[in-house]
Amino acid sequence: MSPTVIQQKRHQQILTDVVRTYIETGEPVSSRSVVLRHVEPLSSATVRNVMADLEEGGYLYQPHTSAGRVPTAAAYRFFIEQVTAQATASPEDRQWIRRELEAAQTPEAVMERASHVLSAVSRGVGIFISPPLSRSVVEHVRFLIVPENRVLVILVTTGGVTRDKMIRTERVFRQEDLDRVSAYLNGHYVGWTIEAMRADLRQQVEREREQYSRLAQDALMLCDPAILGDSGERKIYVEGASQIAAAFDSTSQEQLRELLEAIEEKDRLIALLSGCIEAPEPVHVELGLDQMSHAGKNLAIVSATYTSRDQAQGTLGIVAPIRMHYERVITAVAFMAQFFSDQPEGS
């Protein structure tokens, strides 16, 4: 692939036109199609020469001798980097996304609605992954004594999501002991994740054994993810598998079945989206998902992480055919990630 080819402004403009036209039509793009949509007056001969250069550089290919050109993965990467960098969600999309999400009555319903919106935007699979318990941001905690040496733990996370868990403890607690622990946690750790809270409590135990030993140790035990039954599992909301099936109706039945099975394997989807957590860019785009299935080479993932108090929480995104409207999809994913960062977990 020649790096000098794409450095020429005219080549960049024509490649952008080819990618946009192919995304819109799904048909190989002819030089005449580019001439008709290009802002600057160009002859068909000039466009053909530029397209030949782009083909030689690895950005286009010609499926048949008499056909127009089709973008390669390199062309899509160029398009994503150069064209969508400055794009923002349209006012109509922003209003629609807000209206859809704010209409949901519960945090869980908001997350489910989010996957539906992402699917509608991309005409692919919309995915929303909530954080595991250990990374949930806690706004309030309460412990209640119940019979048979058990304690009911009530965690209210940011956004109003309530998690209840009945645990059995080795130590016999009185209600006043539990009230003292919950008062300490609510007074010092509102807005912390359980993971961060437990790390700080361990330091408290080490630094101030005499003063805080019993209180901090009780808090550590009562908020132990292992005791609370947190195995690191996350809730995942998926919608739009039928749209993927429709997009790949020409794929062999075996490959289509393999693809749909991969979509149903939620662990695989979580692994795919989790890759964006370490990505430096706000929205992570990956072209060609060979690790997903044989048909995955024709798929792309667009994902983003949403945060709370600068801490990564869950992820959201789409899996869709590579030929998608990237500007709309990328800006919608970015806007939705910001929505959940501003109002974590669907508040």
Residue pairs with C-beta under 8 A, 6 or more apart in sequence:
1 57
1 58
1 59
1 74
2 56
2 57
2 58
5 11
5 53
5 54
5 56
5 57
5 59
6 12
6 15
6 54
6 57
6 59
6 78
10 50
11 50
11 53
11 54
12 78
12 82
13 38
13 39
13 40
14 34
14 38
14 47
14 50
14 51
14 54
15 54
15 59
15 60
15 71
15 75
15 78
15 79
16 79
16 82
16 83
17 29
17 34
17 37
17 38
18 29
18 34
18 51
18 54
18 60
18 69
18 71
18 75
19 71
19 75
19 76
19 78
19 79
20 37
20 79
21 29
21 33
21 34
21 37
22 28
22 29
22 70
22 71
22 323
23 323
23 324
23 325
23 326
26 323
27 68
28 62
28 63
28 64
28 67
28 68
28 69
28 70
29 68
29 69
29 70
30 68
31 44
31 47
31 48
31 51
31 68
32 44
33 68
34 42
34 47
34 51
35 42
35 43
35 44
35 47
38 47
51 60
51 69
54 60
54 69
54 75
55 61
55 62
55 69
58 72
58 74
59 71
59 72
59 74
59 75
59 78
60 69
60 70
60 71
60 72
60 75
61 69
61 70
61 72
62 68
62 69
62 70
63 70
71 79
73 287
73 288
73 322
76 287
76 300
76 322
76 326
77 287
79 326
80 285
80 326
80 330
83 326
83 327
84 326
84 327
84 330
84 331
87 327
87 330
87 331
88 331
89 97
89 328
89 331
89 332
89 334
89 335
90 328
90 331
93 121
93 328
93 331
93 332
93 335
94 335
96 117
97 117
97 332
97 335
97 336
97 339
98 339
100 113
100 116
100 117
101 110
101 113
101 114
101 117
101 336
101 339
101 346
103 113
104 110
104 112
104 113
104 346
106 346
107 159
107 160
107 161
107 345
107 346
107 347
108 161
108 235
108 346
109 346
110 345
110 346
111 128
111 130
111 235
111 237
111 345
111 346
112 128
112 237
112 239
114 126
114 128
114 237
114 316
114 336
114 340
114 346
115 126
115 127
115 128
115 237
115 238
115 239
115 240
115 316
116 126
116 239
117 126
117 332
117 336
118 126
118 127
118 128
118 239
118 240
118 316
118 317
118 318
118 332
118 333
118 336
119 125
119 126
119 239
119 240
119 243
119 318
120 126
120 240
121 318
121 328
121 329
121 332
121 333
122 240
122 302
122 318
122 320
122 324
122 329
122 332
123 240
123 243
123 247
123 320
123 321
123 324
124 240
124 243
124 244
124 247
124 318
124 319
124 320
124 321
124 324
125 238
125 239
125 240
125 241
125 243
125 244
125 263
125 318
125 319
125 320
126 237
126 238
126 239
126 240
126 318
127 236
127 237
127 238
127 269
127 273
127 303
127 315
127 316
127 317
127 318
127 319
128 236
128 237
128 314
128 316
129 234
129 235
129 236
129 237
129 269
129 270
129 273
129 314
129 315
129 316
130 234
130 235
130 236
130 313
130 314
130 345
131 234
131 313
131 314
131 345
132 230
132 232
132 233
132 234
133 155
133 163
133 194
133 225
133 228
133 230
134 193
134 194
134 195
134 225
134 230
134 232
135 193
135 194
135 195
135 311
135 312
135 313
136 155
136 157
136 158
136 161
136 163
136 193
136 194
136 313
136 345
137 157
137 158
137 191
137 192
137 193
137 308
137 309
137 311
137 313
137 344
138 155
138 156
138 157
138 158
138 185
138 189
138 190
138 191
138 192
138 193
138 194
138 197
139 156
139 157
139 158
139 190
139 191
140 154
140 155
140 156
140 186
140 190
141 153
141 154
141 155
141 156
141 182
141 185
141 186
141 223
142 153
142 154
142 182
143 151
143 152
143 153
143 154
143 173
143 178
143 179
143 181
143 182
143 222
144 151
144 152
144 154
144 175
144 178
145 151
145 173
145 174
145 175
145 178
146 152
146 166
148 168
149 168
149 169
149 172
150 166
150 167
150 168
150 169
151 166
151 167
151 168
151 169
151 173
151 178
151 222
152 164
152 165
152 166
153 164
153 165
153 166
153 167
153 222
153 223
153 228
154 162
154 163
154 164
155 162
155 163
155 164
155 165
155 194
156 162
156 163
157 163
157 345
158 191
158 308
158 344
158 345
158 347
159 343
159 344
159 345
159 346
159 347
160 345
160 347
161 345
161 346
165 228
165 229
167 222
167 227
167 228
169 221
169 222
169 227
171 218
171 221
173 218
177 218
178 222
180 215
181 215
181 218
181 219
181 222
184 215
184 219
185 197
185 219
185 223
189 197
189 200
191 309
192 200
193 311
194 223
194 225
195 225
196 311
197 223
198 220
198 223
198 224
198 225
201 216
201 219
201 220
201 223
202 220
204 212
204 216
205 212
205 213
205 216
205 217
205 220
208 216
221 227
234 270
234 314
236 266
236 269
236 270
238 263
238 266
238 269
240 318
241 260
241 263
241 264
244 259
244 260
244 263
244 299
244 319
244 320
244 321
245 256
245 259
245 260
247 320
247 321
248 255
248 256
248 259
248 295
248 298
248 321
251 259
251 295
255 293
255 294
255 295
256 295
258 293
258 294
258 295
259 292
259 293
259 294
259 295
259 296
259 299
261 293
262 268
262 292
262 293
262 296
263 269
263 319
268 292
269 319
272 289
272 291
272 292
272 301
272 303
272 319
273 301
273 303
273 315
273 316
273 317
274 315
275 284
275 286
275 303
276 283
276 284
276 303
276 304
276 305
276 315
276 317
277 305
277 312
277 315
282 304
282 334
282 337
283 302
283 303
283 304
283 330
283 333
283 334
283 337
284 301
284 302
284 303
284 304
284 317
285 300
285 301
285 302
285 326
285 330
286 300
286 301
287 300
287 322
288 296
288 297
288 298
288 299
288 300
288 322
289 296
289 297
289 299
289 300
289 301
289 319
290 296
290 297
292 299
292 319
298 321
298 322
299 319
299 320
299 321
299 322
300 319
300 320
300 321
300 322
300 324
301 317
301 318
301 319
302 317
302 318
302 320
302 326
302 329
302 330
302 333
303 315
303 316
303 317
303 318
303 333
304 315
304 316
304 317
304 333
304 334
304 336
304 337
305 312
305 313
305 314
305 315
305 337
306 312
306 313
306 314
306 315
306 316
306 336
306 337
306 338
306 339
306 340
306 341
306 344
307 313
307 341
307 344
308 341
308 344
308 345
313 340
313 344
313 345
314 340
314 345
316 333
316 336
316 337
316 340
317 333
318 329
318 333
320 329
340 346
